Amino acid sequence: MRVLIETIHIVIGLIAATLVAAAAAWSYPRATDDIWLVAYVAMAAVVLMGVGPLRKAYAADKAGLKDTPNHG
C-alpha cells in the first residue's frame, strides 16, 4: 500500500509540472522551448526525488508481508 501511495505522489508531481509548463508555454509562446526544457528537468527531479521514498516504502511493505501469517 505504501508503494502505491508513493507512486501516486510521483504521478501527481509529474501532472503538476506538466500543467504548470503548459500554462506557462501558452502564456508566453516565444519561450515555449525553454519552458518545456525546464519542465522536463523538473519532472526528472520529481522522479529522482521519489526513488528514495519509493524504495523505503517497498522495503516497509515487504517487511510487513513477512510479519503477516499466510492464510492460503
Number of C-alpha atoms within 10 A of each C-alpha: 10 16 18 12 12 20 18 12 16 20 16 13 18 20 13 13 20 17 13 15 21 16 12 16 17 13 11 11 10 10 13 15 11 12 19 18 13 13 20 16 12 17 20 13 13 18 18 12 12 17 14 12 15 20 14 14 19 17 14 14 14 12 11 10 11 9 8 8 7 7 4 3
